[in-house]
Amino acid sequence: MGMEQTRVMSRRDMWVHMLLYPGHTLPTAAAPAMVAVGLAVHDQVFAAAPAFVALLAGWLIQLGGVFTDNYENLVKHPNDREHPQLVHALRDGALTLSGLRAAILACYGVALLCGAWLLYRAGLPVLVIGLLSIAASWIYSAGPFPFGERGIADPLFFVFFGIVSVVGCYYVQAAPPYGAAGFWQTVPAAAFALSLPIGALITNILIIDDIRDREFDVVKGKRTLAVRRGAHWSRAEFVVLLALSYLAPFWFWLGMGFGIWVLLPLLTLPYAVSTVRGVLTLDRFEDLVPMTPKAARLLLAYAGCLAVGVANG
């Protein structure tokens, strides 16, 4: 997108398409919640209000991380060639650093309000999950040791956007009042198992971004895995995580006692093949840009099928 286009981009378009990334952040927040709801229906502990509030809190925490990443990037790299639209908007006054700081605080603040209600309903584990999730969201790009710049963000995404998000959303539905039964007595092993393919597919979204941005990251001094080991290494990681995701339903069916409905995610395999083909063959930044929302759509479709399969299994 050239500089001419940045001049005609409205403030609304800039916030929605350049900062909120709804095609990216909404699926990564919704997918874990969908799987948690599917398992809760299966276990007959589904609770709509806690599930929705957990989804909202998770999305806001992700948005806080996205805003923090853009804020840190603009402060450290005010002439960033990767995001000329934001650089132009900052110089033109359509975007301000104070506005970004306010957005960060608003996201984390409202997420904490959601957490306060969930804390009242489900007990202390909610506080631990919420604070750790906010810390993980922030530390990706901020603080004295930003994980994203050190090439160790992949496990962060896998654990917090995958495992913690699924398990946490299930817990707030299943927990007795005030968390009286305790966390480990409330959350079954199935919640952890079902979170693994979700964490893998969410991490794959980050891997695409790292492959796409590696030339810019070199200039910025970011040492992502794609920068340190090369795009071929990141592509291999992508394939391994994708394979894990599509082998997992067979484990859920044959090893964990779920019904054959749990194989529903295999319906998304053709779209997965199309996605991995693009990741393995495309190399230019412009060509890889559409692959991020495509991977997010794959995640959402997979999670929806897994949720339905688990609920009926």
N, C-alpha and C positions, 0 to 999 in steps of 0.2 A: 504494500500500500504506500503510495508516494506521498510527499509532503503536501501536494495540492489537495489530496483527499483529506488530510488531517485538518486543513483549514475549513472545510465545510462540514466536518463531523460535529454534530450537536453535542451539547453537554450530556444530554440524556443518553445518546448513543455511546459516548465515551465511557460513562459509568457502567452501562449495561454490558457492552460488548468488549470493553478493554479492561474493566475492573471486576465486575460481578461474575463474568464468565458463566452465565446460567446453564449453558450446554455442557459445562464441565463440573461446576460445583454442585448443582442440584442432583445429578445422578450419583455422585460420590457420597452425598449425604443420604439420598433416598435408598440406595441399594442395601446398605446394612440394615436400615430400619425395616425394609420389606422382608428380608430374611428373618429378622427377629420376630416380626409379626407372624410370619408363616409358622415358625416354631411355637410361638405362643398359642396360636390357634390349635396346632397339633396337640399341645399339652393342656389345652383348655384353660389357659390363664390370660387370654388376650384382653387387653385394656386399651381402648382407643385413645383416651386423653393422655395418659402417660407416654404412649408410643408417639403421638403427634408432637408433644412437647419435647421429647428426646430428639426427634427428627429436627425440629426447629432449632434446638440448642446446637446439635451437631452441624447443621448448615451454617449457623452464625459463627461458630468457632472456625469453620473452614474459611468463611468470608473474611474473618479477622486475620487469618493467616495470609490470604491472598492480598488484602490491603497492606499488611505489614511488608510482604515481599515487594510490592510495588513501591511502597514508601522508601524502604531501604535501598532499593535499586536506584530511585531517583536522587536520593541523597548522596549515594556513593558514586553514581555514574550519571551526572546531570546531562551529559551529551550522548546518552545511550542510543546506539544505532538500531538496537533490537526493537525498541518501542518508540519510534519517532513521533507517533501520535501523542503519547503522553508527555514527551519532552516539549513538543510544540504547545500543548494545552497548558503546561506549567508556565511556559514563557509568556503565553497569551493571557494568562489569568483565569482561564476556564477551569483549571485545576490548581489547587493549592496544597502545600504540604500540611498546613493546619487542617484543611478539609479532610485529607487522608487520615491524619491523626484522630480527628473526631469520629471518622467512620470506624477506625480500629476500636476505639473506646466504646462506641455504640454497640458494635457487634459483640464484643466480649462482655459488656455490661448487660445487654439483654439476655445473652446466654447464661450469665450468672443468675439473673432473675428467674429464668426457666429452671435452672438448677436448684434454686431455693425452693421452688414448689415441689420439684422432684425429691429434694432432700427431706422436706416435710412428709412426703408420702412414703418414701422408700428407705430413708435412713442414711447413715454416714457414708456407705460406699459410694453414693451418688456424688458426694463432695469430693472424694478422692479421684473418682473417674473424671469429673468435670475439670478440676484444677490441673490434673495431669494432661488432659486433652488440650486445654488452653496453653499450657506450657509447651507442649509439643508443637502446636500450631505456630506459636511465636518463635520458638527456637529454630525453626526451619530456616529462617532468613535473618533473624535478629540476635542480639546478645553477643557476648564475647566469643562464642564458639558456634556460629550458625551451621547447622548440619548440612543444609543444602549446598553450601560452598565447600564443604569438606568431603563431599561424595559419599556421605553415610545417611542420606535421607531415605533410601529405599526401605530399610527396616523400620524406620519411623512411620512411614506411610502404611506399611503392612500391618504393624501392630496397632496403631491408633485408629486409622481410618477403616481397617478391616476388623481385627479381633475385638478391640475395645468398643468400637461402635456397635457391633452386633450384640456382644455380650451385655453391654450397658443398656441397650434398648430392650433386650429381653428381660433384664433384671428389674427395670422399673415397672414392667408389666406384671411380673410374677411375684415381686416382693410383697410380703404381708405388710400391714400398716407399720410404718416407722422402721421397716427392715428388721422386724423382731426375730426372724428365723436365721439371719446371717446371710452373707453373700454366697459362700460356698455351698450352703445347704439349699440355696434357691436356684442357682444357675447349673443346669446339667452339662455334662461333657459335650453333648450334641451341639450346644451353642458355640463352644470353642471350635468344634470340628467344622460346622457350617460356615464359620467366619473365614476359614482358610482360603477357599477359592475367591471370596469377595476381596480379601486383602491382596491376593495375587493380581486380580484384575485391576484394582485401584492402583497398585504399584506400577502396573504396566502403563497406566496413563502418564505417570511421572517419567517413566523410562522413555516414552515417545518424546516428551518435552526435552529431556536431556539430550537425546540424539539430535533433535531438531535445532537446539540452541547451542550446540557444542562450539561452533566458531565464535559466537558472541561470548560464551562463557570463558573461552581462552583469553580473550581480550580483558575481561573483567577479573581474571584471576580465580575464577571458580574451578574447583577441582572435582567436578562430578565424575562418576564412573566412566561416562562416555568420553570425557576429556582425558582422564588418566590412563584408561585401558583401550580406548578406541570404540567406535560405534559398533564394531563387530562383537565386542564383549557385551555391550548393552543389548544388542539384538539377540544374542544367545540367552541372556537372562530373560528377555521378553518371551522367548519360545518356551523356556523351562517353566515359567510361571503360568503361561497359557496352557501347557500340557497338564500341569498340576490341577488347574481349574476344571479341565474336562475329564480327568481321571477320577476326581473326587466324587462325582455322583455315583460311580460304581462302588466305591467304598461305602458311601451312605446306604446304598441298597443292599449290598452283599455282606457288609461287615457291621453295620450299625442297626439293621432291622427296619429301616424305612421301606415303604412300599415302592413298587416300580415307578410310581409317579415321580419319584425323586430324580429320575433320569430325564425329566423334561428339559433341563438346560441344554441337552444335546441338540435340541431343535435350533439352537443358535450357532451351531458349529459352522454352517456355511458362511455366516457373517464373520465368524472368528477367522476362518481361513482367508477371507477377503482382507480382513484387517492385518493379519500377520504377513500376507503377501505384500501389502503396501509398506509395512515397517521394514521388511527385508530388502525391498527393491528401491524404494524412494530415498533420495539423499538430500535434495535441495530443501532449504528452509521453507520456501513457498509451497512445495509439494507436500511437506510433512505437516503443515499447519492444519489441514482438515482431518488429519489422523487422530488428533487429540479428541475432538468431539465424537469421532467415529468409535474410538475405544470406549468413550463414556457411554455411548448408546449400547454398545455390546455389553458393558457392565450392567446397565439397567435392564436390558432384555434377559440376560442370564439370571440376575437376581430375582426378577419377576417370575421367571419359570421355576427357579429353585424354591421360592416362597410358596408358590401354588403346589409344587410337588411335595414339599414337606408338610404343608397343611393337610393335604389329602393322603399322606402316607402313614 
